[in-house]
Amino acid sequence: MLSFRLFSLVYLILSSPNNWTQVLFLNSDIVDFSSLPQNVKDYLSIIQKAIILMELIPLTIGMVLLVIPYLLVSLKLFIGAIRGCLKRNGDYPKSHDLTRVLIEKHNAAYHRRN
């Protein structure tokens, strides 16, 4: 009887990969787990955690691989735009100290208005 239940569990997992989490959350509607020995339940919980990690790790890696290049390109474009504006106005800093130049330009514009 126990081997039939384990076989049916494996069959459910292999036949419907979209329902792995449903099967492995010990859903009593699909398979009755109450009569299984404790060590089998422990193994099933380990398999459950492994499958959840197998679902989450690629998703996390994919998100990181999509977000980090986007942020780096955005930062590079932002710095390039600031340098382009400074170069067009003839104030391109030789030391690449953009903050100092921006503050000086702001102060000069403020004093010109007053």
GUTIZA-799283 format. One line per field, with one value per residue (C-alpha): residue number from 1; residue in three letters; chain; x negated, y, z negated. Coordinates in steps of 0.05 Angstrom, whole numbers, always signed. Each point is the difference from the previous one (the first is absolute). Layout:
# residues N
i <- c(NUM ...)
aa <- c(ALA ...)
ch <- c(A ...)
u <- c(X ...)
v <- c(Y ...)
w <- c(Z ...)
END
This chain:
# residues 114
i <- c(1 2 3 4 5 6 7 8 9 10 11 12 13 14 15 16 17 18 19 20 21 22 23 24 25 26 27 28 29 30 31 32 33 34 35 36 37 38 39 40 41 42 43 44 45 46 47 48 49 50 51 52 53 54 55 56 57 58 59 60 61 62 63 64 65 66 67 68 69 70 71 72 73 74 75 76 77 78 79 80 81 82 83 84 85 86 87 88 89 90 91 92 93 94 95 96 97 98 99 100 101 102 103 104 105 106 107 108 109 110 111 112 113 114)
aa <- c(MET LEU SER PHE ARG LEU PHE SER LEU VAL TYR LEU ILE LEU SER SER PRO ASN ASN TRP THR GLN VAL LEU PHE LEU ASN SER ASP ILE VAL ASP PHE SER SER LEU PRO GLN ASN VAL LYS ASP TYR LEU SER ILE ILE GLN LYS ALA ILE ILE LEU MET GLU LEU ILE PRO LEU THR ILE GLY MET VAL LEU LEU VAL ILE PRO TYR LEU LEU VAL SER LEU LYS LEU PHE ILE GLY ALA ILE ARG GLY CYS LEU LYS ARG ASN GLY ASP TYR PRO LYS SER HIS ASP LEU THR ARG VAL LEU ILE GLU LYS HIS ASN ALA ALA TYR HIS ARG ARG ASN)
ch <- c(A A A A A A A A A A A A A A A A A A A A A A A A A A A A A A A A A A A A A A A A A A A A A A A A A A A A A A A A A A A A A A A A A A A A A A A A A A A A A A A A A A A A A A A A A A A A A A A A A A A A A A A A A A A A A A A A A A)
u <- c(+0 -56 -37 +64 +8 -73 +7 +63 -36 -58 +49 +37 -65 -26 +66 +18 -62 +44 +30 -65 +10 +72 -19 -60 +37 +29 +69 +45 +50 -50 -34 +14 -65 +28 -20 -70 -58 -34 -65 +37 +34 -69 -27 +61 -10 -73 +22 +52 -52 -48 +53 +21 -74 -5 +58 -25 -75 +6 +53 -46 -61 +41 +24 -71 -27 +54 -3 -75 -18 +60 -24 -72 +22 +45 -56 -48 +51 +13 -74 -9 +57 -30 -69 +31 +36 -64 -42 +50 -4 -76 -6 -20 -40 -70 +0 +69 +25 +71 +29 -48 +14 +75 -3 -43 +48 +59 -34 -20 +71 +27 -47 +16 +74 -12)
v <- c(+0 +47 -13 +13 +68 +18 -22 +42 +60 -8 -9 +63 +40 -25 +5 +70 +43 +62 -31 -19 +50 -21 -73 +14 +45 -65 +16 -55 +8 -30 -54 -21 +12 -14 -74 +10 -11 +61 -12 +0 +66 +28 -20 +31 +65 +1 -12 +55 +50 -20 +10 +67 +21 -27 +45 +62 -1 +7 +54 +38 -8 +23 +62 +17 -10 +45 +56 +9 +15 +47 +39 +3 +24 +52 +25 +3 +38 +49 +14 +6 +50 +43 -2 +16 +62 +24 -12 +37 +60 -2 -18 -73 -16 -27 -34 -31 +34 +8 +19 +59 +26 -6 +39 +54 +6 +5 +53 +40 -2 +21 +60 +21 +4 +42)
w <- c(+0 -18 +65 +40 -34 +13 +72 +8 -31 +49 +58 -20 -4 +67 +37 -21 -11 -9 -62 -36 -54 -10 -6 -44 -48 -25 +27 -28 +57 +49 -42 -71 -39 -70 +0 +26 -49 -28 +37 +67 -19 -17 +68 +34 -38 +23 +72 -8 -23 +56 +54 -29 +3 +71 +19 -36 +16 +76 -9 -47 +44 +60 -35 -22 +70 +28 -52 -11 +73 +5 -61 +26 +69 -32 -44 +59 +42 -57 -11 +76 +4 -55 +33 +68 -28 -34 +63 +43 -46 +1 -74 +7 -63 +10 -68 +11 -63 +25 -67 -9 +70 -9 -65 +32 +59 -48 -41 +62 +26 -67 -5 +71 -17 -63)
END
